[in-house]
Amino acid sequence: MWFNGLLDLSVMQLILVALGMTHITIISVTLYLHRHSAHNSLDLHPVLKHFFRFWLWLTTAQNTKEWTAIHRKHHAKCETAEDPHSPVVLGIKKVLFEGAELYASAATPETLERYGQRTPDDWVERNIYSRYKMLGITLMAVINLALFGVHGIWIWAVQMVWIPFWAAGVVNGVGHWMGYRNFECADNARNISPLGILIGGEELHNNHHTYPNSSKLSRRWYEVDIGWGYIRTFQLFGLAKPKGYRPIAHYVPGKQDVDVETVQAIANNRFDIMRQYRKRVTEPVLRQQKSLMDEEIRPRYRKLKQLLSREVTLIKPREKETLESALESNAVLRQIYEMSNDLQALWRQRGLKPQDKLHALMEWCKEAEASGIRYLEEFAAHLRAYSLRPAV
C-alpha cells in the first residue's frame, strides 16, 4: 500500500492525474495571474480567485504580486534591455531554458513597487503565501507521496517544471521568436499555434500583445482559446465576468460620412484596420504589379509582401534596403505604402485634437478615392462605414 500510495492507481491513471493537475495550474496562471491580475480584463468570484491563488502556492511557489509586476513590466518595456525576458535581446536559448531564473532576478523591490499595484495584500498573503513561499510546494510533495506513493516523486517533479518551461520558457521565448502574426503590433510577439489548448490559450501571443486588455485571446475563426471556454463556463455560474473582449469598432453598412466616431473607431481598432489594409489593398496591388517589377526585384516578391506590411520598427537595415529599392522602381507600390503610413499617423501622432484627426482622415479618404487605384478607392469607402459599437 505504501509503495503505490493511498489511491493505488495504475500507470495510465497516474499519467492522467498528473496531466489533470498541471492543466489546473495552467488555467490558474492564464485566468487568475494573467487575465485577471496583470491585465484586469477579467473579474473573478472571490472563491475562484482564492482557489487559484491557493493552488498556485501549492504547485509553483509563485507570488501574485511578483508575477503580475514582472509581466506588466514585460509589456511596458517589451523587446528592450529592460524587458525581463525578451529572446530578441537575451536570445531564445536563455529565455527558453532559464525562464524561471529570469523571473526571479527581475523581481526587484523597484519593479514590485512600480508594477505590482492592485494585487492581494490580505492576511493570508502576508502571513502565509508570501512569507512561506516554499511551504506550498513542500505540502504538495507530501500530498503526492501520500496519495501516489513513490510515483508521487515524478508527479511532483513534473508539476515543478511545468510552468517554468511552458509559461516562462515557451510563451515568453518561442512566443517572441517564431510563429505567425495576425497583427503588426510594435513588438515581435507571435502566435505559436492557432490551437490554444496545451498552454490555456497563451499560444495566441501575438493576439494578446495586440489587445492586452482583452480577456479573449483568439481573433480568427480557426483559433481556439481554451481559457476563454473556461471563462464562459464560469460565467454561466456567476463566477467570472469578462471585460473588454471585443473591439469597440462597429461596421455600419451604407454609412458614407466620416465623423469623429469613425476616427475613434478606427483608432481603437487600428491593428485590425491595418490587417484589412494588407488584405484589401497591399496584397492585391502587389499581385497586380508583380509582372511589372524589375527582374532584380521579382525573386524577392515574397519578402516584399511581408515588408510592405511589417511594423516599421521591426524592419532590419538590410530589409529596409530591399523595400526602398522596390519602392523606388514602382510608383504604385510607393503610393500604397505611403498611404498606409499616412493612415497610421492618425493614431501615432501625439497631441492631435479630435477635429484635427477627423480632418486628416477625411483628406486621406479623398486622396485614396482620387488615386486611380481601385483597391485603395474601395478601402476608403470601407473606412467611412466605421462607427463606435452601440452601448449594450
C-alpha positions in Angstrom: 0.0 0.0 0.0 2.7 2.5 1.0 4.6 1.9 -2.3 1.6 2.9 -4.5 0.0 5.3 -2.0 -3.5 5.6 -0.7 -5.1 5.7 -4.1 -3.2 2.7 -5.6 -3.6 3.9 -9.2 -2.4 2.3 -12.4 0.3 3.9 -14.5 -2.2 5.3 -17.0 -4.3 6.7 -14.2 -1.2 8.3 -12.7 -0.4 9.9 -16.0 -3.9 11.3 -16.4 -3.8 12.6 -12.8 -0.5 14.4 -13.5 -1.8 15.9 -16.7 -5.0 17.0 -15.0 -3.2 18.7 -12.1 -0.8 20.5 -14.5 -3.7 21.6 -16.6 -5.4 23.2 -13.5 -2.1 25.0 -12.9 -2.0 26.3 -16.5 -5.6 27.5 -16.2 -4.8 29.2 -12.8 -2.0 31.1 -14.5 -3.8 32.2 -17.6 -7.1 33.1 -15.9 -6.0 34.4 -12.5 -2.5 35.7 -12.8 -2.6 36.8 -16.4 -6.1 37.9 -17.5 -7.4 38.9 -14.0 -4.4 40.2 -12.0 -1.9 41.5 -14.6 -4.4 43.0 -17.2 -7.7 43.4 -15.2 -9.6 42.0 -18.2 -11.5 39.5 -16.2 -13.4 39.7 -12.9 -13.4 36.5 -10.8 -15.6 35.5 -7.9 -13.6 35.7 -4.6 -14.0 31.9 -4.1 -12.5 31.2 -7.5 -9.7 33.8 -7.0 -8.7 32.2 -3.7 -8.8 28.7 -5.1 -6.4 29.7 -7.9 -4.1 31.6 -5.5 -4.0 28.6 -3.2 -3.4 26.1 -6.0 -0.5 28.2 -7.4 1.0 28.4 -3.9 0.9 24.6 -3.8 2.2 23.9 -7.3 4.5 26.8 -8.3 5.5 28.8 -5.2 4.6 31.8 -7.4 3.7 35.1 -5.7 0.9 37.0 -7.3 2.5 40.4 -6.9 5.8 39.3 -8.3 4.3 37.5 -11.4 1.9 40.5 -12.1 4.6 43.1 -11.7 7.1 41.3 -14.0 4.5 40.7 -16.6 3.4 44.3 -16.6 7.0 45.4 -17.0 7.4 43.0 -19.9 4.5 44.8 -21.7 5.8 48.2 -20.8 9.4 47.6 -21.8 8.9 44.9 -24.5 11.9 43.9 -26.6 14.2 46.4 -24.8 17.1 45.9 -22.5 14.7 46.4 -19.6 12.4 43.6 -20.7 12.7 40.8 -18.1 12.6 38.0 -20.7 13.0 39.1 -24.3 14.5 36.5 -26.6 15.2 39.3 -29.1 17.5 40.8 -26.5 18.7 37.8 -24.5 18.5 35.0 -27.1 16.0 32.2 -27.4 18.1 29.6 -25.6 18.4 31.6 -22.4 14.7 32.5 -22.2 13.5 29.0 -23.1 15.7 27.2 -20.6 16.2 29.8 -17.9 12.8 31.4 -17.8 12.3 30.8 -14.1 15.7 32.3 -13.3 14.9 35.4 -15.3 11.6 35.8 -13.4 13.5 35.5 -10.1 16.2 38.1 -11.0 13.5 40.5 -12.3 11.6 40.6 -9.0 13.4 43.6 -7.6 11.8 45.9 -5.0 11.7 48.7 -7.6 9.8 46.5 -10.1 7.4 45.3 -7.5 6.7 48.8 -6.2 6.1 50.3 -9.7 4.3 47.5 -11.5 2.8 45.4 -8.6 -0.2 47.6 -7.7 -3.7 46.3 -7.1 -2.5 42.8 -6.1 -3.6 40.8 -2.9 -2.3 42.2 0.4 -4.6 40.4 2.8 -3.6 38.5 6.0 -3.3 35.1 4.2 -1.0 36.7 1.5 1.3 38.4 4.0 1.5 35.7 6.6 1.3 32.5 4.6 1.6 32.7 0.8 4.4 35.4 0.6 6.0 34.6 3.9 6.3 30.8 3.4 6.5 30.5 -0.4 8.3 27.2 -0.3 5.9 25.6 2.2 3.2 25.2 -0.5 5.3 23.1 -2.8 6.6 21.1 0.2 3.0 20.3 1.2 2.3 19.3 -2.4 5.2 16.9 -2.3 3.8 15.4 0.9 0.3 15.1 -0.5 1.6 13.4 -3.7 3.7 10.9 -1.7 0.7 10.1 0.5 -1.8 9.7 -2.5 0.5 8.1 -5.1 3.4 6.6 -3.2 6.8 6.6 -4.8 5.1 7.7 -8.1 4.4 11.0 -6.3 8.0 11.9 -6.7 7.9 12.1 -10.5 4.4 13.6 -10.5 5.7 16.4 -8.2 8.8 16.9 -10.4 6.5 17.3 -13.5 4.4 19.9 -11.6 7.5 21.8 -10.6 8.9 22.1 -14.2 5.6 22.6 -16.0 5.1 26.3 -15.5 8.8 27.3 -15.7 9.1 25.5 -19.0 5.7 26.1 -20.7 4.8 29.6 -19.4 8.2 31.2 -18.6 10.1 29.5 -21.4 7.8 28.6 -24.3 5.3 31.5 -24.1 7.9 34.2 -23.3 10.6 32.6 -25.6 9.0 30.9 -28.6 6.1 33.4 -28.4 8.6 36.2 -29.3 10.7 34.2 -31.7 8.7 32.1 -34.2 5.1 31.7 -35.3 2.5 33.7 -37.3 1.3 37.2 -36.8 -2.3 38.3 -37.3 -1.4 41.9 -36.4 1.6 44.1 -36.7 2.0 45.2 -33.1 5.1 47.1 -32.1 7.0 44.1 -30.7 8.0 40.7 -32.0 5.1 38.7 -30.4 3.8 35.8 -32.4 1.1 33.2 -32.2 2.8 29.9 -31.6 -0.2 27.8 -32.6 -3.9 28.6 -33.6 -4.9 25.9 -31.1 -4.6 27.4 -27.7 -5.2 24.2 -25.7 -1.9 23.0 -24.1 -1.0 26.3 -22.6 -4.5 27.5 -21.9 -4.8 29.9 -24.9 -1.4 31.6 -24.2 -0.2 30.1 -27.5 -2.0 33.1 -29.2 0.6 35.6 -28.0 0.5 38.0 -31.0 -3.2 38.4 -30.4 -2.6 39.1 -26.7 0.1 41.7 -27.3 -2.1 43.5 -29.8 -5.1 43.5 -27.5 -3.6 43.1 -24.0 -6.7 44.2 -22.2 -8.9 41.6 -23.8 -9.9 38.5 -21.8 -10.4 36.6 -25.1 -7.1 35.7 -26.8 -8.5 34.1 -30.1 -9.2 36.5 -33.0 -9.6 34.4 -36.1 -12.4 31.8 -36.7 -9.9 28.9 -36.7 -8.2 29.9 -33.4 -9.1 28.1 -30.2 -8.6 29.8 -26.8 -9.5 27.1 -24.2 -9.1 29.7 -21.5 -12.0 31.6 -23.0 -14.0 28.4 -22.9 -13.4 28.2 -19.1 -14.3 31.9 -18.7 -17.6 31.3 -20.5 -18.3 28.2 -18.4 -17.6 30.1 -15.1 -19.7 33.0 -16.3 -22.7 30.7 -16.5 -22.4 30.1 -12.8 -21.7 33.7 -11.9 -18.1 33.0 -11.1 -16.5 35.2 -13.8 -17.2 38.3 -15.8 -15.1 39.1 -18.9 -14.3 42.7 -19.7 -13.3 44.3 -23.0 -13.1 41.1 -25.0 -14.2 42.7 -28.4 -13.1 45.9 -30.2 -15.4 48.8 -29.8 -15.4 49.4 -33.6 -18.6 48.7 -35.4 -19.1 48.4 -39.1 -22.3 50.1 -40.4 -23.2 49.0 -43.9 -24.2 52.0 -46.1 -22.6 54.7 -43.8 -20.7 57.2 -46.1 -20.0 60.1 -43.8 -16.7 60.4 -41.9 -17.3 61.7 -38.4 -15.5 61.8 -35.1 -16.9 58.4 -34.2 -15.3 57.0 -37.4 -11.9 58.3 -36.3 -12.3 56.9 -32.7 -13.5 53.5 -34.0 -10.6 53.2 -36.5 -8.0 54.3 -33.9 -9.3 51.8 -31.3 -9.4 49.0 -33.8 -6.2 50.1 -35.6 -4.4 46.8 -35.7 -7.3 45.0 -37.4 -7.8 48.0 -39.7 -4.2 47.6 -40.9 -4.6 43.9 -41.2 -7.6 44.7 -43.5 -5.4 47.2 -45.4 -2.9 44.4 -46.0 -5.6 42.0 -47.3 -7.7 44.5 -49.3 -5.0 46.8 -50.7 -1.4 45.8 -50.3 -1.6 42.1 -51.3 -3.9 42.5 -54.3 -1.9 45.5 -55.6 1.3 43.6 -55.2 0.0 40.7 -57.1 -1.1 43.1 -59.9 2.3 44.7 -60.0 4.3 41.6 -59.9 4.6 41.2 -63.7 5.8 44.8 -63.9 8.6 44.6 -61.4 12.2 44.6 -62.4 13.9 41.3 -62.8 16.1 42.1 -59.8 13.0 42.6 -57.5 10.7 39.9 -58.7 12.6 37.0 -57.0 12.1 38.8 -53.7 8.4 39.1 -54.1 7.5 37.0 -51.0 9.9 39.0 -48.8 8.5 42.2 -50.2 5.0 41.1 -49.4 6.0 40.9 -45.8 7.9 44.1 -45.6 5.2 46.3 -47.1 3.0 45.5 -44.1 5.6 45.0 -41.3 5.7 47.2 -38.3 8.4 49.8 -39.3 10.4 49.5 -36.1 10.9 45.8 -36.7 12.4 46.2 -40.2 16.1 45.4 -40.2 18.6 47.6 -42.1 19.2 45.1 -44.9 15.4 44.5 -45.3 14.9 48.3 -45.4 17.3 48.4 -48.4 15.2 45.8 -50.2 12.0 47.7 -49.5 13.3 51.0 -50.6 14.7 49.5 -53.8 11.3 48.2 -54.7 9.5 51.4 -53.9 11.9 53.5 -56.0 11.2 51.3 -59.0 7.4 51.1 -58.7 5.3 54.3 -58.1 2.1 52.3 -57.4 3.7 50.3 -54.6 5.2 53.5 -53.2 1.8 55.2 -53.2 0.0 52.4 -51.3 2.9 52.2 -48.8 2.9 55.9 -48.1 -0.9 55.9 -47.8 -0.5 53.1 -45.2 1.9 55.2 -43.2 -0.3 58.3 -43.5 -3.3 56.3 -42.2 -1.2 55.1 -39.2 -0.2 58.6 -38.5 -3.7 59.2 -37.3 -3.0 57.3 -34.1 0.7 57.6 -33.9 0.9 61.3 -33.7 0.5 62.5 -30.2 -1.4 65.7 -29.2 -3.7 65.8 -32.2 -7.2 67.1 -31.4 -10.3 65.1 -32.4 -11.2 67.6 -35.1 -7.6 67.5 -36.5 -7.8 63.7 -36.7 -11.2 64.0 -38.4 -9.9 66.4 -41.0 -6.8 64.2 -41.6 -9.0 61.1 -42.1 -11.3 63.0 -44.5 -8.3 64.1 -46.5 -6.9 60.6 -46.5 -10.1 59.2 -47.9 -10.3 61.9 -50.6 -6.7 61.2 -51.7 -7.4 57.5 -51.7 -10.5 57.9 -53.8 -8.6 60.1 -56.3 -5.6 57.8 -56.5 -6.9 55.8 -59.5 -6.1 52.6 -57.6 -9.3 50.6 -57.4 -8.4 48.7 -54.2 -7.4 51.9 -52.4 -10.7 53.6 -53.5 -12.7 50.6 -52.2 -10.8 50.6 -48.9 -11.6 54.3 -48.4 -15.3 53.6 -48.8 -14.9 50.7 -46.3 -13.4 53.0 -43.7 -16.2 55.5 -44.0 -18.7 52.9 -42.7 -17.0 52.5 -39.3 -18.5 53.9 -36.1 -18.5 53.1 -32.4 -20.3 50.0 -31.2 -23.6 50.9 -29.6 -23.7 50.5 -25.8 -25.5 47.4 -24.6 
